[in-house]
């Protein structure tokens, strides 16, 4: 397996992305439980997600032994470049999360998910082709198409849907934020100048500052009859699908082709569907089975193609 400039093998980057995708899939269920037990709003939850995730990563960095060899390229960057990277990824993260929650409110979970996660791979593949010359090839295009069909079956055909133009526009804005975040990470990762934990902390800091005024207007402190339950749920959201998942995501996205990243992250709704059936008692429908199989097959095929492409230059 070839090793990217950042020192992370491509195979491990793929594994990081798969874990991050499934971790993201648990966030929706946890957020739903938060909404049931308190009046905490979506923007306020996003703010606490970023703020607590930043605190956890800062604590982890203090406890972790320093590894200069892996972070030398990132440490050598001028401060203004680090600030630019944190600003770009943080703004992309803030737009991605906030407009997605707004799209869910405007047009429903199914349509918002299909448009956001479905438009993401298309925008990312186009952006990667224009800015970095990354080609998907026929197999890659087939995998993307299969993943998008699986997403539509899994989410849109799993229940009643209502399409509203305002919600679709918000979902497209969310996809644009997600695409910007992914493309920037891949662009900067090509020279080995990405520190995954540092990128995550910078993104959380910028996103938190962007969300703070709106969170204050919505109400930062929730009213709840179950404060401990709400606190534990928010702590879980901050720890697993935020601090852990985004650190893994930024590490993997720096060494894996952008279009491949976008398809692998479609595992989020797969993880959410499995969780809903296994833990929340939802019924296993034919759409859930077909959509899950299509998406898992597409992700597996694209991951195999990515590893073959990474191994070929090293062999040559």
N, C-alpha and C positions, 0 to 999 in steps of 0.2 A: 504493500500500500504506500502510495507516495505521500510525502509530507508537505503541507502547504508552507508558505513563507513564514507564517506566524508560529510554526512549530507544531501545529495540531494536525494529525493525520486526517485525511478526508473521511475515512471510514468512521473515525470517532466523532467528527463533526456531524455526520449523518445520524449517528446514535444520539448525540446531544439534541438535535432537532426533533427526533422522534419522541424523546422523553419530554421535551418542552411542549410539543403539540398535544400530547395526552394530558400534561399538567394544565395547560390552558383550558382543556375541555372540562376540568373540574370547577373552574371559576364560576361558570354560569349557574351550576347547581348550588354552590356555596352562596353566591349572591342572591339567588332566589330565597334561600333560607334566611338570609339577613333581612330581606324585604318583608318576609312573613313575620319576623320577630321584632321588627323596629320600623321606624319611619325614616330611616336613613335613605337619602336620595342617591341617584346614580352618580352624579358629579361628585358628591361628597365621598361616596365609596371609592371612586377613582382616585380622589385626592389622598385618602387614607391608604389606599393601596400603594401609591407612589411613595408617600412619606414613610410609611412603615417598612416598605421594601428597601428604601434607601438606608434607613437606620440598621436594618438587618445586614445589608451588604457592608456597611461601614464597620459593624461589629465583627463580621466574618473576616474582613481584611486585616483588622488588628490582630486577630487570633491566628491567622494563617501565616506560615513562614514565607518570607519574601523569596521570590524566584527571579533574580535579575536577568537570567539568560532568556526567559520567555517574554519579559516585558521591556527589554532594552530598547527595541524600536519604538514602542509607545512612549517610553520615558524620555527619549531623545526629541520628541516633538516639541516645537515652540508652544508656549502657553496659548497664543491666539488660535493655533490650529486645534488644540484640545477644546478650547471654548467653542470653536466653530462646529466641531464634531458633536459635542454635547448639545449645542443649540439645535442642530439639524435633527438629530435623533430624538431629542426631547420634544420638539415641536411635532415631529411626525407621530410620536407616541401619544401626545395629548390630543391631536386631531383624530387619530385612529380610534382611541378609546371613547372620547366624548361624542363624536358624531355617530359612532356605532350605537351607543346607548340611546342617543336621540332618534336614530333610525328605527330602533326596536320600538320606541314609544310611538313613533309616527305611523309605522306601517306593519308592525308585528315582528316577532322573532324570526319566523321562517323567511320572509322576504328580505329582511335586513341581513340575515346570515348568508343567504344565497348571493345577493348582489355584492356584499362586501368581500366575502371570501372567493366568490366566483370571478369578480372583476380583478382581484389582486393578481392572480397568475398571469392574466392577459396584460395588464399594465406593466408588471415586472418583466415579463418576457420581452415586451416591446422596448422598455427602457434599457434592459441589459443588452439587447441587440444594438441599439443606437449609441449607447455610451461606452460599452465595454467589448462589443463585438462577440458576445456570447451567443452561440447557436444551439438551438434545441435539437435539431435533426428530426427525421420522421418519427423515430421511436419516442422522442421527447414530446413531440406534438400529439402523438396518439395517447401518451400517458396523461398529458394535461387535459385533453378532451375527455378521456375516460374518467378522470378525477372530477371534472366539472359536471359530467352527467351523474356520477355517483352522488355528488353534493346535492344536486337538484332533487334526485330521488329520495335521498335521506332526509332532507330538511323540508323542501317545498311540498312534496307529495305525501308527507307524513301526517298532514292535517289540513284544516281549513286555512286559507291564506287570503289576505286583502292587500292589493297593491295600491299604494298612494304615491303620487309623483314626488311629493315633498320628502317622503321617507326614502324613496329610491335615490334622490339627489344626495341626501345625507349619507346613505350607504356608499355611494360613489365617492364622496369626500373622504369617508373612512378608508376606503380602498386606496385612495391616493396617498393618505397619510401612511398607511401600512407599506405601500410600495416605496415611498420615499425613504422610510426607515430601513427597509431591506436593501435597496440599491446603494444607499450611502454606506451601510456596513460592509457590503461586498466590495465596493470601490476602494474603501480605505483598507480593507483586509488584504488586498492583493499585494501590498508592500510590507505586510507583517506589522503594521502600525496599529493594530487593534488589541486593546486590553479589555477582555470581555467584562470583567467586573467593573473596571473604570468606565467603560461605555455605558453599562447599565446604571451606575450611580449618577453619571452626568445626565443621562436621559431622564431618570426619576426626578432629579433635582429640578431640571427645566420644566418637565411636565407638571410637577407639583406646584411650582410657582405660577404656571399658566392657569392651573385649575383652582388655585386658592381663592381668588376673588369670587368665582362662581360658587364654590363650595361654601364660602361664608354667607353668601346670599341665600343658599339653599338650606343651610344649617349644618354645622360640623358635628354637633353632639346630638345623637339620636335619642328619641324618647322610646323606652322599651320596658316591658315588664320582665324581661329576661336578659339583664345586662351581661351576665357571665357568658351566656350562650352567644350573644351578639359579639362580644369581645373575642371569644375563641374563633368564631367564624371569620371575623375580619383579620385576626392574626393568621389564620390558615391561608386566606386569600393573599395576604402580604408575603407569606413565607414561601408557599409552594408554587402557585401559578404566577407569582410576580418575581420575587427575588431569585428563586432557583430557576424558574423557567426562562426569564429574560436573560440571565447570565449565560445559560446554556444556548439560548437562541442567538445572542450576539456572537458567541464563540463559534457556533456552527455556521452562521450566515457569513462569517468572514472568509471561510475556506470552501464553501459549497456554492455552485452556480446559483444565481439569484432565482431563476425559474424553478429549479429543483427545490430550493428553500420554500417557495410559495406553495408548491404542491404538497410537500411533506407537512407543512403547517395546516393543511386541510384535515389532518388527523384530529384537530380540535373538535369538530362536530362529531366525529366518530367516537372519541372518548366521552363526549357529553351524552351521546345516545346510549353507549354501553353502560355508563353510570346511571342513567335514568332507568334503564331496565333492571340493572342489578341491585340498586340501592333504593330507588324511589318508587319502585313498584309499577312503572309504566309498562304497557303491553308491548311485546315484541311483534312488530308488524312485518309483512313482506317487504314494505318499502325500506324499513330499517335494515333488514338482512341484505337485500339487493344493493342498496346504496353503500353499506359498509363494505361489502365484498368488492364492489367496483373501485372504491377509493383505496382500499388496502392493496388491491392488485396493481393499481396505477402507481401508488407510492413505492411498492416493492420493485416494480419494473424500472422506474426512474432512478431509484437508489442504486440498483445493480448497474444501470448504464453509467451513473456518476462514478462509481468505483472503478469500472472498466476504463473509463476515460481518464481517471486519475492515475491508474496503474500504467497505461500505455506509454506516456512520456517518460516515466521512470525506467521502464524496461528498455525503451529505445536508447 
